Amino acid sequence: MKFIAASIWLLVGLTGVQAQTGPARVLPSETSLVSDGYSVTLTLALSRAVSYRVFTLDNPRRLVLDFPEIDFSFMPANLASGLVQVSDLRFGYFNSQQSRLVLDLAEPFVVSSVAFEDTILTLNLLRATASEFTELSGAPDAGALPVAQAQPEISGTKGLPLVVLDAGHGGIDPGAVRNDITEKHVTLLFALQLRDALLETQRFRVLLTRDDDAFLALPERIRLARASQADIFISLHANTVERGVARGTTVYNLSEQASDDEAAKRAEFENRSDIVAGAVLLGQEDEIANILVEMAQRETNAASVQFADLLGSTLRYALDKNAPSRRMSAGFRVLRAVDTPSVLIELGFMSNTTDLANLLSENWRIEANRSIIAALDEWFTAAE
């Protein structure tokens, strides 16, 4: 069997695609994912033909399908359920003009055929050896996938301290999921409301790393903070646990030595964001890995710890005395801006019914915003 070198294969959709406007929609009744153990077949039915690109990535093994904007609203739930060959399936926006579908492959399968007939894309995978999979895998154009290089607008009066709010996850990367609620939705709600609250004080400028449901690679979030010369970078997240009971907020600063196993596991989960989205960002890991040895980073880390301590205390006494904010540290990649003090806030546990209700409550977010603003006021005042 001759396999297709998916890493360099670029296909363009059928004639007339450009003549139609609006995103193509997934048609659930004709969409399926099946396997006979030796092969895997994905059938994706759309409302119209579109251009597409397919390739595989190794470490971990993934199949990636790129499209122009696709409406995945009616994608069948649990499409990969029961397939031992496919450990997970994700879909969503990769950037403002591109949608992506990713299959996590539990075993090495490579593309044997792909066809777009009428409005139905059929992609066949065949079992292969690990070496065959590695040989045929790789990013298109033998390099990094394109990531957004936008510079979002900064809101507020020039000269005021600049706060960068980073709503964690987005697009194809949902983050933690509890029932039908995703971390990416919770963090964006919070970031938008916190931005408005900060601007209402007329004491801050604000930049959002994202203001919609779009994927943003971790190095791009760092780049935005540095390019804007931010005074403080706040990354917003929501936690979850599968076992046990946990609740409350947690404030993290960067440390290559995690404060405990829980912090290390949380950082590992968050640091997988780019892998989840099928991003390949070559040439950046070595630079990021070496940042902590620089004198500027050590100075920045000291400022980050000071703000994190202050923020943890403020959240503890303002929000819920029965569930105090915890202070922890771990090697979060998104906190590695060399010259920008940075903290990460886990706003609560989506696995806890009280926390989840709080996260979805506008009134709770108002109180949380007041606590964060109070911490910012005190921190900036002390720095004068």
C-alpha positions as CSV (number, residue, x, y, z in Angstrom):
1,M,0.0,0.0,0.0
2,K,1.4,3.4,-1.0
3,F,0.7,6.0,1.7
4,I,0.3,9.7,1.1
5,A,2.9,12.1,2.4
6,A,0.3,14.2,4.2
7,S,2.9,16.6,5.5
8,I,3.3,18.2,2.0
9,W,-0.2,17.6,0.5
10,L,-2.3,20.7,-0.1
11,L,-5.7,20.3,-1.8
12,V,-7.9,23.0,-3.0
13,G,-11.7,22.7,-3.0
14,L,-14.0,22.4,-5.9
15,T,-14.8,25.0,-8.5
16,G,-17.2,27.7,-7.4
17,V,-16.2,27.7,-3.7
18,Q,-15.2,31.3,-3.8
19,A,-18.5,32.3,-5.2
20,Q,-20.3,31.4,-2.0
21,T,-20.2,33.4,1.1
22,G,-20.6,32.5,4.8
23,P,-19.1,29.5,6.5
24,A,-19.9,26.0,5.4
25,R,-21.9,24.0,8.0
26,V,-21.4,20.5,9.2
27,L,-24.3,18.2,8.3
28,P,-24.5,15.7,11.3
29,S,-26.6,13.0,9.7
30,E,-24.0,12.1,7.1
31,T,-20.9,12.7,9.3
32,S,-19.2,9.7,10.9
33,L,-15.9,8.3,12.2
34,V,-15.5,4.5,12.1
35,S,-12.8,1.9,12.4
36,D,-12.4,-1.8,11.6
37,G,-9.2,-2.0,13.6
38,Y,-7.0,-1.9,10.6
39,S,-8.3,1.3,9.1
40,V,-10.1,4.5,10.2
41,T,-12.5,6.4,8.0
42,L,-13.7,10.0,8.6
43,T,-16.7,11.1,6.7
44,L,-17.3,14.8,7.0
45,A,-20.5,16.2,5.3
46,L,-20.7,19.9,4.7
47,S,-23.3,22.2,3.3
48,R,-20.9,23.1,0.4
49,A,-17.5,22.3,-0.9
50,V,-14.5,24.1,0.6
51,S,-10.8,24.1,0.2
52,Y,-8.8,21.9,2.7
53,R,-5.4,20.7,3.8
54,V,-4.5,17.5,5.6
55,F,-1.3,16.5,7.3
56,T,-0.1,14.4,10.3
57,L,2.1,15.4,13.3
58,D,4.2,13.2,15.5
59,N,5.0,13.4,19.3
60,P,2.1,13.0,20.0
61,R,0.5,11.5,16.9
62,R,-2.2,13.7,15.4
63,L,-4.1,14.1,12.1
64,V,-4.9,17.7,11.3
65,L,-7.5,18.9,8.8
66,D,-7.5,22.7,8.0
67,F,-10.4,24.5,6.3
68,P,-11.6,28.0,5.7
69,E,-14.1,29.1,8.4
70,I,-16.4,26.1,9.2
71,D,-19.5,26.2,11.4
72,F,-19.1,23.1,13.6
73,S,-22.2,23.9,15.7
74,F,-23.9,20.6,14.6
75,M,-20.9,18.3,14.7
76,P,-22.2,15.0,16.2
77,A,-21.3,14.7,19.9
78,N,-18.9,12.0,21.0
79,L,-18.0,11.2,17.4
80,A,-14.8,9.3,18.5
81,S,-16.5,7.6,21.4
82,G,-15.6,3.9,21.6
83,L,-12.8,4.0,19.0
84,V,-9.6,2.7,20.7
85,Q,-7.6,3.9,17.6
86,V,-8.6,7.6,18.2
87,S,-8.1,8.9,21.7
88,D,-9.8,12.3,21.1
89,L,-11.3,14.6,18.5
90,R,-11.3,18.4,18.6
91,F,-12.6,21.1,16.2
92,G,-12.9,24.8,16.2
93,Y,-11.3,28.1,15.1
94,F,-7.5,28.1,14.6
95,N,-7.5,31.7,13.7
96,S,-10.0,34.3,12.4
97,Q,-9.9,32.9,8.8
98,Q,-9.2,29.2,9.5
99,S,-10.9,26.3,11.2
100,R,-9.3,23.1,12.2
101,L,-10.2,19.5,13.1
102,V,-7.7,17.4,15.0
103,L,-7.7,13.6,15.6
104,D,-5.5,12.3,18.4
105,L,-4.2,8.9,17.2
106,A,-3.7,6.3,19.9
107,E,-1.8,4.2,17.3
108,P,0.2,5.0,14.1
109,F,-2.3,5.5,11.2
110,V,-1.3,7.3,8.0
111,V,-3.4,8.8,5.2
112,S,-4.1,6.3,2.4
113,S,-6.7,8.3,0.5
114,V,-8.8,11.4,0.7
115,A,-11.6,12.6,-1.6
116,F,-14.1,15.5,-1.7
117,E,-17.1,14.3,-3.8
118,D,-20.0,16.8,-4.1
119,T,-20.0,18.2,-0.5
120,I,-18.7,15.1,1.4
121,L,-15.1,14.7,2.4
122,T,-14.0,11.1,3.0
123,L,-10.6,10.5,4.5
124,N,-9.1,7.0,5.0
125,L,-6.3,6.1,7.4
126,L,-4.5,2.8,7.4
127,R,-2.4,1.2,10.2
128,A,1.3,1.8,9.8
129,T,4.5,1.3,11.6
130,A,5.8,3.9,14.0
131,S,8.7,4.6,11.6
132,E,6.4,5.0,8.6
133,F,4.2,7.5,10.6
134,T,7.2,9.5,11.6
135,E,8.6,9.6,8.0
136,L,5.3,10.9,6.5
137,S,4.5,13.4,9.3
138,G,5.4,17.0,9.5
139,A,4.1,20.6,9.2
140,P,3.3,22.0,5.8
141,D,6.0,23.9,4.0
142,A,8.6,22.1,6.2
143,G,8.3,24.7,8.8
144,A,6.1,26.2,11.5
145,L,2.4,26.7,10.9
146,P,1.4,30.3,10.6
147,V,0.2,31.9,13.8
148,A,-1.6,35.2,14.1
149,Q,0.7,38.3,14.3
150,A,-2.0,40.8,15.1
151,Q,-1.5,43.7,17.5
152,P,-4.9,44.2,19.2
153,E,-6.0,47.7,20.0
154,I,-5.1,49.1,23.4
155,S,-8.0,50.8,25.2
156,G,-7.6,53.6,27.6
157,T,-5.8,56.9,28.0
158,K,-2.2,57.1,26.8
159,G,0.3,57.1,29.7
160,L,-1.7,55.0,32.1
161,P,-0.4,51.6,33.3
162,L,-1.1,48.9,30.7
163,V,-2.7,45.7,31.9
164,V,-2.8,42.7,29.5
165,L,-5.6,40.3,30.1
166,D,-5.1,36.9,28.6
167,A,-8.3,34.8,28.3
168,G,-6.9,31.2,28.4
169,H,-7.5,28.7,25.6
170,G,-9.9,29.5,22.7
171,G,-10.9,28.3,19.3
172,I,-10.0,24.6,18.8
173,D,-8.5,24.5,22.3
174,P,-11.5,24.4,24.7
175,G,-9.4,24.0,27.9
176,A,-11.1,22.2,30.7
177,V,-14.7,21.0,30.0
178,R,-17.5,20.3,32.4
179,N,-20.7,19.1,31.0
180,D,-21.3,21.5,28.1
181,I,-19.3,24.4,29.6
182,T,-15.8,25.1,28.4
183,E,-12.9,26.9,30.1
184,K,-12.4,29.0,27.0
185,H,-15.9,30.4,27.4
186,V,-15.6,31.1,31.1
187,T,-12.2,32.9,30.7
188,L,-13.5,35.1,27.9
189,L,-16.6,36.1,29.8
190,F,-14.4,37.1,32.8
191,A,-11.8,38.9,30.6
192,L,-14.3,41.0,28.8
193,Q,-16.0,42.1,32.0
194,L,-12.7,42.8,33.8
195,R,-11.6,44.9,30.9
196,D,-14.7,47.1,31.1
197,A,-14.3,47.4,34.9
198,L,-10.6,48.4,34.5
199,L,-11.5,51.0,31.9
200,E,-14.3,52.4,34.0
201,T,-11.8,53.4,36.7
202,Q,-9.9,55.6,34.2
203,R,-6.7,54.4,35.9
204,F,-5.6,51.8,33.5
205,R,-5.1,50.9,29.8
206,V,-6.2,47.4,28.8
207,L,-5.2,45.0,26.0
208,L,-6.9,41.7,25.5
209,T,-4.9,38.9,23.9
210,R,-8.2,37.6,22.4
211,D,-11.7,39.1,22.5
212,D,-13.5,36.3,20.6
213,D,-13.4,32.5,20.3
214,A,-10.1,32.2,18.5
215,F,-7.0,30.1,19.1
216,L,-3.9,31.9,20.1
217,A,-0.6,30.1,20.5
218,L,1.2,30.5,23.8
219,P,4.3,32.2,22.3
220,E,1.9,34.7,20.6
221,R,0.3,35.6,23.9
222,I,3.8,36.3,25.3
223,R,4.7,38.3,22.2
224,L,1.7,40.5,22.6
225,A,2.6,41.3,26.2
226,R,6.2,42.2,25.2
227,A,5.3,44.1,22.0
228,S,2.8,46.3,23.9
229,Q,5.3,47.0,26.7
230,A,2.7,45.8,29.2
231,D,3.2,46.7,32.9
232,I,1.5,43.5,34.0
233,F,0.2,40.3,32.3
234,I,-2.7,38.4,33.9
235,S,-3.6,35.0,32.4
236,L,-7.1,33.8,33.3
237,H,-8.0,30.2,33.6
238,A,-10.5,27.8,35.3
239,N,-9.6,24.6,37.0
240,T,-11.2,21.2,37.3
241,V,-10.6,17.9,39.1
242,E,-11.9,14.4,38.2
243,R,-11.5,13.1,41.7
244,G,-11.9,14.6,45.1
245,V,-13.4,17.9,46.1
246,A,-11.7,21.2,45.5
247,R,-12.8,24.8,45.1
248,G,-11.7,28.4,45.3
249,T,-9.2,30.6,43.4
250,T,-5.5,29.9,42.9
251,V,-2.9,32.5,42.0
252,Y,0.3,31.3,40.3
253,N,3.7,32.8,39.5
254,L,6.3,31.3,37.3
255,S,8.8,28.8,38.7
256,E,10.6,26.0,37.1
257,Q,10.3,24.1,40.3
258,A,6.6,23.6,41.0
259,S,5.3,24.2,44.5
260,D,3.8,20.7,44.6
261,D,2.5,17.9,42.4
262,E,-0.9,19.6,41.8
263,A,0.8,22.7,40.5
264,A,3.1,20.7,38.2
265,K,0.1,18.8,36.8
266,R,-1.8,22.0,36.2
267,A,1.1,23.6,34.4
268,E,1.5,20.5,32.3
269,F,-2.2,20.7,31.2
270,E,-2.0,24.4,30.4
271,N,1.3,24.0,28.5
272,R,-0.3,21.4,26.2
273,S,-2.5,24.1,24.6
274,D,-0.5,24.4,21.4
275,I,-0.3,20.6,21.0
276,V,-4.1,20.3,21.5
277,A,-4.6,22.8,18.6
278,G,-2.1,21.0,16.3
279,A,0.3,23.9,16.3
280,V,3.9,23.5,15.3
281,L,6.1,26.3,16.6
282,L,9.6,25.5,15.6
283,G,12.6,27.3,16.9
284,Q,10.9,28.8,20.0
285,E,11.3,26.1,22.6
286,D,15.0,26.6,23.1
287,E,14.6,30.4,23.5
288,I,11.8,30.0,26.0
289,A,13.7,27.3,28.0
290,N,16.7,29.6,28.5
291,I,14.7,32.7,29.6
292,L,15.0,31.9,33.3
293,V,18.8,32.1,33.3
294,E,18.7,35.8,32.2
295,M,19.0,38.5,34.8
296,A,16.0,40.4,33.4
297,Q,13.8,37.4,34.0
298,R,14.9,37.1,37.6
299,E,14.0,40.7,38.2
300,T,10.7,40.2,36.4
301,N,10.0,37.1,38.5
302,A,10.5,39.1,41.7
303,A,7.9,41.6,40.6
304,S,5.6,38.8,39.6
305,V,5.8,37.1,43.0
306,Q,5.1,40.4,44.7
307,F,1.9,41.0,42.7
308,A,0.9,37.3,43.0
309,D,1.2,37.5,46.8
310,L,-0.8,40.7,47.0
311,L,-3.5,39.3,44.6
312,G,-3.8,36.1,46.5
313,S,-4.4,37.9,49.7
314,T,-6.9,40.3,48.2
315,L,-8.9,37.5,46.6
316,R,-8.8,35.5,49.8
317,Y,-10.4,38.2,52.0
318,A,-12.7,39.7,49.4
319,L,-14.4,36.7,47.9
320,D,-15.0,33.8,50.2
321,K,-13.3,33.3,53.6
322,N,-14.4,29.7,53.6
323,A,-12.4,29.0,50.4
324,P,-9.3,31.1,50.5
325,S,-7.2,31.8,47.5
326,R,-4.2,29.6,47.3
327,R,-0.7,30.7,46.3
328,M,1.3,28.3,44.1
329,S,4.0,28.3,41.5
330,A,4.8,26.2,38.5
331,G,6.4,26.3,35.0
332,F,3.6,27.9,33.0
333,R,4.9,28.7,29.5
334,V,2.5,31.6,29.2
335,L,4.1,33.4,32.1
336,R,7.6,33.5,30.5
337,A,7.7,37.0,29.1
338,V,11.2,38.1,29.9
339,D,10.4,41.7,30.8
340,T,6.7,41.7,31.8
341,P,5.6,40.7,35.4
342,S,3.1,37.9,34.9
343,V,0.6,35.9,37.0
344,L,-1.9,33.2,36.2
345,I,-5.3,33.1,38.1
346,E,-7.3,29.9,38.3
347,L,-10.6,31.5,38.9
348,G,-12.3,28.5,40.4
349,F,-13.0,24.8,39.9
350,M,-15.5,24.0,37.2
351,S,-15.9,20.6,38.8
352,N,-17.4,22.2,41.9
353,T,-21.0,23.2,41.6
354,T,-20.6,26.4,43.8
355,D,-17.5,27.5,41.9
356,L,-19.1,26.9,38.5
357,A,-22.2,28.9,39.5
358,N,-19.9,31.7,40.6
359,L,-17.9,31.6,37.4
360,L,-21.1,32.0,35.3
361,S,-22.5,34.7,37.7
362,E,-22.1,38.3,36.6
363,N,-22.4,39.5,40.2
364,W,-19.7,37.1,41.3
365,R,-17.4,38.4,38.5
366,I,-18.1,42.0,39.6
367,E,-16.8,41.2,43.1
368,A,-13.8,39.3,41.7
369,N,-13.0,42.2,39.4
370,R,-13.1,44.6,42.4
371,S,-10.5,42.4,44.2
372,I,-8.2,42.3,41.2
373,I,-8.5,46.1,40.7
374,A,-7.7,46.7,44.4
375,A,-4.6,44.5,44.1
376,L,-3.5,46.4,40.9
377,D,-4.0,49.8,42.6
378,E,-1.9,48.7,45.6
379,W,0.8,47.1,43.5
380,F,1.2,50.1,41.2
381,T,1.1,52.6,44.1
382,A,3.9,50.6,45.9
383,A,6.0,50.7,42.7
384,E,5.9,54.5,42.4
